[in-house]
Amino acid sequence: MQMPKPSDADKERFRSVLPDHPDVIVKPMFGNLGAFVNGNMFAGLFGATIGVRLSEGDKAKLEANHQTQPFGPEERPMGGYTGLPAAWNDNAEKAEPWVAKAFDHVASFPPKAPKSRPPKK
């Protein structure tokens, strides 16, 4: 499976559309980036594509009215995430509201429990 690498400009564009909220944490993921709230990912960057995790209603609305794309590897896109239209890559004003909706949706989830690690030998 080929993992696309985002450019520095892609990474900056991704960070620029994230909500300015103290609970937002950005982490590297397989050479790309993920944005988390309470341990749950609400947005991600895969190559140049920004993906968001929306409520079913918002997801249906976005996919019905815009040219969205699968998010993640072509042979195995991430379930529950929608890739924002490529045409929005140069238009943060269109992407920001959907990323904010994803943040609000995922922020309502219970915090993810940290993974327990086996004791060191």
MODELLER restraints for C-alpha pairs under 7 A, 6 or more apart:
rsr = mdl.restraints
at = mdl.atoms
rsr.add(forms.Gaussian(group=physical.xy_distance, feature=features.Distance(at['CA:4:A'], at['CA:46:A']), mean=6.70, stdev=0.5))
rsr.add(forms.Gaussian(group=physical.xy_distance, feature=features.Distance(at['CA:4:A'], at['CA:47:A']), mean=4.74, stdev=0.5))
rsr.add(forms.Gaussian(group=physical.xy_distance, feature=features.Distance(at['CA:5:A'], at['CA:31:A']), mean=6.07, stdev=0.5))
rsr.add(forms.Gaussian(group=physical.xy_distance, feature=features.Distance(at['CA:5:A'], at['CA:32:A']), mean=6.34, stdev=0.5))
rsr.add(forms.Gaussian(group=physical.xy_distance, feature=features.Distance(at['CA:5:A'], at['CA:47:A']), mean=4.88, stdev=0.5))
rsr.add(forms.Gaussian(group=physical.xy_distance, feature=features.Distance(at['CA:6:A'], at['CA:32:A']), mean=6.30, stdev=0.5))
rsr.add(forms.Gaussian(group=physical.xy_distance, feature=features.Distance(at['CA:6:A'], at['CA:46:A']), mean=6.79, stdev=0.5))
rsr.add(forms.Gaussian(group=physical.xy_distance, feature=features.Distance(at['CA:6:A'], at['CA:47:A']), mean=4.16, stdev=0.5))
rsr.add(forms.Gaussian(group=physical.xy_distance, feature=features.Distance(at['CA:6:A'], at['CA:48:A']), mean=5.55, stdev=0.5))
rsr.add(forms.Gaussian(group=physical.xy_distance, feature=features.Distance(at['CA:10:A'], at['CA:48:A']), mean=5.64, stdev=0.5))
rsr.add(forms.Gaussian(group=physical.xy_distance, feature=features.Distance(at['CA:14:A'], at['CA:45:A']), mean=6.79, stdev=0.5))
rsr.add(forms.Gaussian(group=physical.xy_distance, feature=features.Distance(at['CA:14:A'], at['CA:50:A']), mean=6.91, stdev=0.5))
rsr.add(forms.Gaussian(group=physical.xy_distance, feature=features.Distance(at['CA:17:A'], at['CA:92:A']), mean=6.16, stdev=0.5))
rsr.add(forms.Gaussian(group=physical.xy_distance, feature=features.Distance(at['CA:17:A'], at['CA:95:A']), mean=6.73, stdev=0.5))
rsr.add(forms.Gaussian(group=physical.xy_distance, feature=features.Distance(at['CA:17:A'], at['CA:96:A']), mean=4.94, stdev=0.5))
rsr.add(forms.Gaussian(group=physical.xy_distance, feature=features.Distance(at['CA:17:A'], at['CA:99:A']), mean=6.93, stdev=0.5))
rsr.add(forms.Gaussian(group=physical.xy_distance, feature=features.Distance(at['CA:18:A'], at['CA:96:A']), mean=6.89, stdev=0.5))
rsr.add(forms.Gaussian(group=physical.xy_distance, feature=features.Distance(at['CA:18:A'], at['CA:99:A']), mean=6.46, stdev=0.5))
rsr.add(forms.Gaussian(group=physical.xy_distance, feature=features.Distance(at['CA:19:A'], at['CA:100:A']), mean=6.06, stdev=0.5))
rsr.add(forms.Gaussian(group=physical.xy_distance, feature=features.Distance(at['CA:23:A'], at['CA:37:A']), mean=5.66, stdev=0.5))
rsr.add(forms.Gaussian(group=physical.xy_distance, feature=features.Distance(at['CA:24:A'], at['CA:35:A']), mean=6.49, stdev=0.5))
rsr.add(forms.Gaussian(group=physical.xy_distance, feature=features.Distance(at['CA:24:A'], at['CA:36:A']), mean=5.67, stdev=0.5))
rsr.add(forms.Gaussian(group=physical.xy_distance, feature=features.Distance(at['CA:24:A'], at['CA:37:A']), mean=5.26, stdev=0.5))
rsr.add(forms.Gaussian(group=physical.xy_distance, feature=features.Distance(at['CA:25:A'], at['CA:35:A']), mean=5.61, stdev=0.5))
rsr.add(forms.Gaussian(group=physical.xy_distance, feature=features.Distance(at['CA:25:A'], at['CA:36:A']), mean=5.11, stdev=0.5))
rsr.add(forms.Gaussian(group=physical.xy_distance, feature=features.Distance(at['CA:25:A'], at['CA:37:A']), mean=6.48, stdev=0.5))
rsr.add(forms.Gaussian(group=physical.xy_distance, feature=features.Distance(at['CA:26:A'], at['CA:33:A']), mean=6.71, stdev=0.5))
rsr.add(forms.Gaussian(group=physical.xy_distance, feature=features.Distance(at['CA:26:A'], at['CA:34:A']), mean=5.61, stdev=0.5))
rsr.add(forms.Gaussian(group=physical.xy_distance, feature=features.Distance(at['CA:26:A'], at['CA:35:A']), mean=4.47, stdev=0.5))
rsr.add(forms.Gaussian(group=physical.xy_distance, feature=features.Distance(at['CA:26:A'], at['CA:36:A']), mean=6.29, stdev=0.5))
rsr.add(forms.Gaussian(group=physical.xy_distance, feature=features.Distance(at['CA:27:A'], at['CA:33:A']), mean=5.69, stdev=0.5))
rsr.add(forms.Gaussian(group=physical.xy_distance, feature=features.Distance(at['CA:27:A'], at['CA:34:A']), mean=5.37, stdev=0.5))
rsr.add(forms.Gaussian(group=physical.xy_distance, feature=features.Distance(at['CA:27:A'], at['CA:35:A']), mean=6.52, stdev=0.5))
rsr.add(forms.Gaussian(group=physical.xy_distance, feature=features.Distance(at['CA:28:A'], at['CA:34:A']), mean=6.28, stdev=0.5))
rsr.add(forms.Gaussian(group=physical.xy_distance, feature=features.Distance(at['CA:32:A'], at['CA:45:A']), mean=5.73, stdev=0.5))
rsr.add(forms.Gaussian(group=physical.xy_distance, feature=features.Distance(at['CA:32:A'], at['CA:46:A']), mean=5.66, stdev=0.5))
rsr.add(forms.Gaussian(group=physical.xy_distance, feature=features.Distance(at['CA:32:A'], at['CA:47:A']), mean=6.78, stdev=0.5))
rsr.add(forms.Gaussian(group=physical.xy_distance, feature=features.Distance(at['CA:33:A'], at['CA:44:A']), mean=5.69, stdev=0.5))
rsr.add(forms.Gaussian(group=physical.xy_distance, feature=features.Distance(at['CA:33:A'], at['CA:45:A']), mean=5.10, stdev=0.5))
rsr.add(forms.Gaussian(group=physical.xy_distance, feature=features.Distance(at['CA:34:A'], at['CA:41:A']), mean=6.41, stdev=0.5))
rsr.add(forms.Gaussian(group=physical.xy_distance, feature=features.Distance(at['CA:34:A'], at['CA:43:A']), mean=5.97, stdev=0.5))
rsr.add(forms.Gaussian(group=physical.xy_distance, feature=features.Distance(at['CA:34:A'], at['CA:44:A']), mean=4.19, stdev=0.5))
rsr.add(forms.Gaussian(group=physical.xy_distance, feature=features.Distance(at['CA:34:A'], at['CA:45:A']), mean=6.24, stdev=0.5))
rsr.add(forms.Gaussian(group=physical.xy_distance, feature=features.Distance(at['CA:35:A'], at['CA:41:A']), mean=5.57, stdev=0.5))
rsr.add(forms.Gaussian(group=physical.xy_distance, feature=features.Distance(at['CA:35:A'], at['CA:42:A']), mean=5.99, stdev=0.5))
rsr.add(forms.Gaussian(group=physical.xy_distance, feature=features.Distance(at['CA:35:A'], at['CA:43:A']), mean=5.15, stdev=0.5))
rsr.add(forms.Gaussian(group=physical.xy_distance, feature=features.Distance(at['CA:35:A'], at['CA:44:A']), mean=5.88, stdev=0.5))
rsr.add(forms.Gaussian(group=physical.xy_distance, feature=features.Distance(at['CA:36:A'], at['CA:42:A']), mean=5.70, stdev=0.5))
rsr.add(forms.Gaussian(group=physical.xy_distance, feature=features.Distance(at['CA:37:A'], at['CA:107:A']), mean=5.90, stdev=0.5))
rsr.add(forms.Gaussian(group=physical.xy_distance, feature=features.Distance(at['CA:38:A'], at['CA:107:A']), mean=6.79, stdev=0.5))
rsr.add(forms.Gaussian(group=physical.xy_distance, feature=features.Distance(at['CA:38:A'], at['CA:111:A']), mean=4.72, stdev=0.5))
rsr.add(forms.Gaussian(group=physical.xy_distance, feature=features.Distance(at['CA:38:A'], at['CA:112:A']), mean=6.26, stdev=0.5))
rsr.add(forms.Gaussian(group=physical.xy_distance, feature=features.Distance(at['CA:39:A'], at['CA:111:A']), mean=6.07, stdev=0.5))
rsr.add(forms.Gaussian(group=physical.xy_distance, feature=features.Distance(at['CA:39:A'], at['CA:112:A']), mean=5.01, stdev=0.5))
rsr.add(forms.Gaussian(group=physical.xy_distance, feature=features.Distance(at['CA:40:A'], at['CA:106:A']), mean=6.79, stdev=0.5))
rsr.add(forms.Gaussian(group=physical.xy_distance, feature=features.Distance(at['CA:40:A'], at['CA:112:A']), mean=6.23, stdev=0.5))
rsr.add(forms.Gaussian(group=physical.xy_distance, feature=features.Distance(at['CA:42:A'], at['CA:52:A']), mean=5.83, stdev=0.5))
rsr.add(forms.Gaussian(group=physical.xy_distance, feature=features.Distance(at['CA:42:A'], at['CA:53:A']), mean=5.23, stdev=0.5))
rsr.add(forms.Gaussian(group=physical.xy_distance, feature=features.Distance(at['CA:42:A'], at['CA:102:A']), mean=5.51, stdev=0.5))
rsr.add(forms.Gaussian(group=physical.xy_distance, feature=features.Distance(at['CA:42:A'], at['CA:103:A']), mean=5.55, stdev=0.5))
rsr.add(forms.Gaussian(group=physical.xy_distance, feature=features.Distance(at['CA:42:A'], at['CA:106:A']), mean=5.77, stdev=0.5))
rsr.add(forms.Gaussian(group=physical.xy_distance, feature=features.Distance(at['CA:43:A'], at['CA:50:A']), mean=6.93, stdev=0.5))
rsr.add(forms.Gaussian(group=physical.xy_distance, feature=features.Distance(at['CA:43:A'], at['CA:51:A']), mean=5.43, stdev=0.5))
rsr.add(forms.Gaussian(group=physical.xy_distance, feature=features.Distance(at['CA:43:A'], at['CA:52:A']), mean=4.42, stdev=0.5))
rsr.add(forms.Gaussian(group=physical.xy_distance, feature=features.Distance(at['CA:43:A'], at['CA:53:A']), mean=6.32, stdev=0.5))
rsr.add(forms.Gaussian(group=physical.xy_distance, feature=features.Distance(at['CA:43:A'], at['CA:99:A']), mean=6.76, stdev=0.5))
rsr.add(forms.Gaussian(group=physical.xy_distance, feature=features.Distance(at['CA:44:A'], at['CA:50:A']), mean=5.65, stdev=0.5))
rsr.add(forms.Gaussian(group=physical.xy_distance, feature=features.Distance(at['CA:44:A'], at['CA:51:A']), mean=5.15, stdev=0.5))
rsr.add(forms.Gaussian(group=physical.xy_distance, feature=features.Distance(at['CA:44:A'], at['CA:52:A']), mean=6.62, stdev=0.5))
rsr.add(forms.Gaussian(group=physical.xy_distance, feature=features.Distance(at['CA:45:A'], at['CA:51:A']), mean=6.30, stdev=0.5))
rsr.add(forms.Gaussian(group=physical.xy_distance, feature=features.Distance(at['CA:46:A'], at['CA:72:A']), mean=6.07, stdev=0.5))
rsr.add(forms.Gaussian(group=physical.xy_distance, feature=features.Distance(at['CA:49:A'], at['CA:83:A']), mean=6.17, stdev=0.5))
rsr.add(forms.Gaussian(group=physical.xy_distance, feature=features.Distance(at['CA:49:A'], at['CA:84:A']), mean=6.76, stdev=0.5))
rsr.add(forms.Gaussian(group=physical.xy_distance, feature=features.Distance(at['CA:49:A'], at['CA:86:A']), mean=6.82, stdev=0.5))
rsr.add(forms.Gaussian(group=physical.xy_distance, feature=features.Distance(at['CA:50:A'], at['CA:83:A']), mean=5.63, stdev=0.5))
rsr.add(forms.Gaussian(group=physical.xy_distance, feature=features.Distance(at['CA:50:A'], at['CA:84:A']), mean=5.73, stdev=0.5))
rsr.add(forms.Gaussian(group=physical.xy_distance, feature=features.Distance(at['CA:51:A'], at['CA:71:A']), mean=5.62, stdev=0.5))
rsr.add(forms.Gaussian(group=physical.xy_distance, feature=features.Distance(at['CA:51:A'], at['CA:81:A']), mean=5.85, stdev=0.5))
rsr.add(forms.Gaussian(group=physical.xy_distance, feature=features.Distance(at['CA:51:A'], at['CA:82:A']), mean=5.20, stdev=0.5))
rsr.add(forms.Gaussian(group=physical.xy_distance, feature=features.Distance(at['CA:51:A'], at['CA:83:A']), mean=4.11, stdev=0.5))
rsr.add(forms.Gaussian(group=physical.xy_distance, feature=features.Distance(at['CA:51:A'], at['CA:84:A']), mean=5.91, stdev=0.5))
rsr.add(forms.Gaussian(group=physical.xy_distance, feature=features.Distance(at['CA:52:A'], at['CA:81:A']), mean=5.24, stdev=0.5))
rsr.add(forms.Gaussian(group=physical.xy_distance, feature=features.Distance(at['CA:52:A'], at['CA:82:A']), mean=5.46, stdev=0.5))
rsr.add(forms.Gaussian(group=physical.xy_distance, feature=features.Distance(at['CA:52:A'], at['CA:83:A']), mean=6.51, stdev=0.5))
rsr.add(forms.Gaussian(group=physical.xy_distance, feature=features.Distance(at['CA:52:A'], at['CA:99:A']), mean=6.22, stdev=0.5))
rsr.add(forms.Gaussian(group=physical.xy_distance, feature=features.Distance(at['CA:52:A'], at['CA:102:A']), mean=5.83, stdev=0.5))
rsr.add(forms.Gaussian(group=physical.xy_distance, feature=features.Distance(at['CA:53:A'], at['CA:80:A']), mean=5.91, stdev=0.5))
rsr.add(forms.Gaussian(group=physical.xy_distance, feature=features.Distance(at['CA:53:A'], at['CA:81:A']), mean=4.62, stdev=0.5))
rsr.add(forms.Gaussian(group=physical.xy_distance, feature=features.Distance(at['CA:53:A'], at['CA:82:A']), mean=6.61, stdev=0.5))
rsr.add(forms.Gaussian(group=physical.xy_distance, feature=features.Distance(at['CA:53:A'], at['CA:102:A']), mean=5.27, stdev=0.5))
rsr.add(forms.Gaussian(group=physical.xy_distance, feature=features.Distance(at['CA:54:A'], at['CA:101:A']), mean=6.68, stdev=0.5))
rsr.add(forms.Gaussian(group=physical.xy_distance, feature=features.Distance(at['CA:54:A'], at['CA:102:A']), mean=4.81, stdev=0.5))
rsr.add(forms.Gaussian(group=physical.xy_distance, feature=features.Distance(at['CA:54:A'], at['CA:105:A']), mean=6.25, stdev=0.5))
rsr.add(forms.Gaussian(group=physical.xy_distance, feature=features.Distance(at['CA:55:A'], at['CA:105:A']), mean=6.20, stdev=0.5))
rsr.add(forms.Gaussian(group=physical.xy_distance, feature=features.Distance(at['CA:66:A'], at['CA:85:A']), mean=6.86, stdev=0.5))
rsr.add(forms.Gaussian(group=physical.xy_distance, feature=features.Distance(at['CA:67:A'], at['CA:85:A']), mean=5.35, stdev=0.5))
rsr.add(forms.Gaussian(group=physical.xy_distance, feature=features.Distance(at['CA:68:A'], at['CA:82:A']), mean=6.75, stdev=0.5))
rsr.add(forms.Gaussian(group=physical.xy_distance, feature=features.Distance(at['CA:68:A'], at['CA:83:A']), mean=5.58, stdev=0.5))
rsr.add(forms.Gaussian(group=physical.xy_distance, feature=features.Distance(at['CA:68:A'], at['CA:84:A']), mean=5.17, stdev=0.5))
rsr.add(forms.Gaussian(group=physical.xy_distance, feature=features.Distance(at['CA:68:A'], at['CA:85:A']), mean=4.58, stdev=0.5))
rsr.add(forms.Gaussian(group=physical.xy_distance, feature=features.Distance(at['CA:69:A'], at['CA:82:A']), mean=6.45, stdev=0.5))
rsr.add(forms.Gaussian(group=physical.xy_distance, feature=features.Distance(at['CA:69:A'], at['CA:83:A']), mean=4.72, stdev=0.5))
rsr.add(forms.Gaussian(group=physical.xy_distance, feature=features.Distance(at['CA:69:A'], at['CA:84:A']), mean=6.46, stdev=0.5))
rsr.add(forms.Gaussian(group=physical.xy_distance, feature=features.Distance(at['CA:69:A'], at['CA:85:A']), mean=6.41, stdev=0.5))
rsr.add(forms.Gaussian(group=physical.xy_distance, feature=features.Distance(at['CA:70:A'], at['CA:77:A']), mean=5.91, stdev=0.5))
rsr.add(forms.Gaussian(group=physical.xy_distance, feature=features.Distance(at['CA:70:A'], at['CA:82:A']), mean=5.82, stdev=0.5))
rsr.add(forms.Gaussian(group=physical.xy_distance, feature=features.Distance(at['CA:70:A'], at['CA:83:A']), mean=5.32, stdev=0.5))
rsr.add(forms.Gaussian(group=physical.xy_distance, feature=features.Distance(at['CA:71:A'], at['CA:77:A']), mean=5.28, stdev=0.5))
rsr.add(forms.Gaussian(group=physical.xy_distance, feature=features.Distance(at['CA:71:A'], at['CA:78:A']), mean=5.81, stdev=0.5))
rsr.add(forms.Gaussian(group=physical.xy_distance, feature=features.Distance(at['CA:71:A'], at['CA:81:A']), mean=6.15, stdev=0.5))
rsr.add(forms.Gaussian(group=physical.xy_distance, feature=features.Distance(at['CA:71:A'], at['CA:82:A']), mean=5.63, stdev=0.5))
rsr.add(forms.Gaussian(group=physical.xy_distance, feature=features.Distance(at['CA:71:A'], at['CA:83:A']), mean=4.70, stdev=0.5))
rsr.add(forms.Gaussian(group=physical.xy_distance, feature=features.Distance(at['CA:72:A'], at['CA:78:A']), mean=5.51, stdev=0.5))
rsr.add(forms.Gaussian(group=physical.xy_distance, feature=features.Distance(at['CA:88:A'], at['CA:94:A']), mean=6.36, stdev=0.5))
rsr.add(forms.Gaussian(group=physical.xy_distance, feature=features.Distance(at['CA:88:A'], at['CA:95:A']), mean=6.41, stdev=0.5))
